[in-house]
């Protein structure tokens, strides 16, 4: 058996020091199961490839502000039968990202829109796509601030570059002064070049009035909705159902 310290400098030089994490286990397994040299080397390199893939995934999730625990596996589909599970599973294949199409998720507060958007972002990241998740109001305030210091174009590019941009809670708060123009710019820059998942507690028919500018609303929403998949969720709030029931007042009457 080759001592680990003899391999360490060579593995570091080749940027393969991660091999050391499983090397001893693989050596013992190779001796026990009588692997050939080729099989042993294959297993060691597979370990390193998987380690690097996981590291890259962790980086994509962290950079994109994707919540790792928000997945389709952790979503309670049984709570709301109105949700088309098969539709979500089809979207999880990320064909819409490859085709640069959008997904619009609508429904009242608490029905799981944000969780599903994050779950699809998780799937996209697992398949190697760069993802950015942001709240609509936060994104527009960030762009608005860039107008003051001249960095708006650079900030706009940070939302234009990823393969998938998740914009959560559109319409929850009023748009800032430059919001209509900035939102249009984000949609326009990504049109047929990248995908958007947008969630809103407003119906699609209500979105034009949120812009406050009919021309920008027409141009922006036409691009946003072109070829988009609309997921409409009805039913009661999951969050409200998880709150403990209020205890009845058991104090005796005076």
C-alpha positions, 0 to 999 in steps of 0.5 A: 500500500502506498503511503498517502504522504507520498502521493500528496505532492503529486496530487496537489500539483495535478489539482487532484488532492480531493482524491485523498478523501476516498483513496484509503477506502478504495485501496482497501476495497481494491485489495479485498475485491481484487480489482485490476489496476484499470478498475481501481484507477477508474473508481478513484477518478469517478470519485473525483469527478463526482466530488467536483460536480457536487462542488460546482453544484454547491457553487451554483446554488450559493451564487444563485441564492437557490434554497437547497431544501426547496425541491420537488421532493420536499413539496407537499403535492397532497395538500392541494389537488389543484396543482398539476403534478405532472406539469411540474415534473415535465417542467423539472426536465428543464426543456423550457430552459433549453428552449429559452421559454418562460414559466409564469406561476400565479396564485394567492399567497401561501399556495406554494408558488415560491417553493415551486419556483425554487424547486425548478431552479434547483433542478436547473442548477443540477442540470448545469444551468446558471441560475439567479433567484431574486424577489421582484421588488429587491431586483428593481430597487437594486437596478434603481440604485444603479441609476444613481451611481452609474452602475445600472448597466452592469447590474442589469447584466447580472440579471441578463446573463444566467440561463434561468432568472427566478423573479419572485412575488411580482406585484406584491409591492408597488414598483419603484419609480424606474421599476416599469422601465427596468423590468421591461429592460430585464424582460427584453434583454432576456427575450429568446436568450434566457428563461424567466420563472416569475411568480405573482399573487395577481392574475396575468390579466392584472399585470398591465396595470402594475406597470403604470405605463401602457406602452411598456406593459404591452411590450414587456408582457408580450415578450414575457408571455410569448411561448410561456407556460402558465401554472395557475394554483388555486386553493387555500394557503398551506402556511395558514393550515400549518398554524396552530389553532387558536385555543378557545377561551376557557376562562369562566364567565364573570 
